[in-house]
């Protein structure tokens, strides 16, 4: 289709709960840093790169995408931080996609659950998707094509890449 875009959703990597910090300020823990590196190596080996990255400014999302960009040899200038992605629901995510997606280009959103899982269940027809609370663990990447404007159940299938399944 002429107005079809590639959409990637990346949930931030595992965050550190050991410090008494506000939710917004939590950095990645060692597991999260390791997962980010492993995902970056896989993306680089697959020669996968986004054209634009829109990310939540929360510390764990920011650290995830900055580490991923460096490890995958992506241009960090592609990152745009958007306050609306922190605690975004399905409607806010759809607005962000419609504002930034371009035909034939790859848009990567970096953010949080439950918004990402809700968006996937809203857009994807595939009844084989895991339940909402199991769909996007930390550092999971969903990849699929969307047609604009977005409509519910308009995506036939999404690929979910989980770090634990990468060799």
C-alpha positions, 0 to 999 in steps of 0.5 A: 500500500502507498501509505504503509509504514513500518512500526517498531515498538520497543519496551524499555529494558529492565529497570533498577528498583534497588534505589528509592527513586521516583518511577520516572527516574529509575535507570536500567539495572545490570540485566537491562543493560545486558539485554539492551546490548544483546538486542542491539547485536541482533538488530545490527546482525540483521541490518535493521535500522529505524528512520526516526526514533520517538522515545519516552524521556523516562530514565529507563527508556532514555538509557535503553535507546541511547545504549541501543543506538551506540551498540547497534551503530545507529545515529543517535541524532534520530532520537526525539524525546516526547513527554507524551510517551511516558504513561501513554495510553492507546490514544496517545500512542496512536496520535504519536504514530500518526504524527511521525510515521511516513510511508516506506519508513521505519518509526521506532517508539520506545516506551512502556507498558501497559500502553504498548500491549494495549496498542498491539491488542488494539491494532493486531488481528492475530488471535495468537498474541499472548495475553496483555500482561505477557506480550511485551516483557522488558526489552521486547521489540514488536515489528509490523506494518501499519496503514494510516490512518490507524484503525482497530484490527488493521494489522494482520500480524506482528513479530515480537522479538524477545531478548531471551529468545535471541541466540 
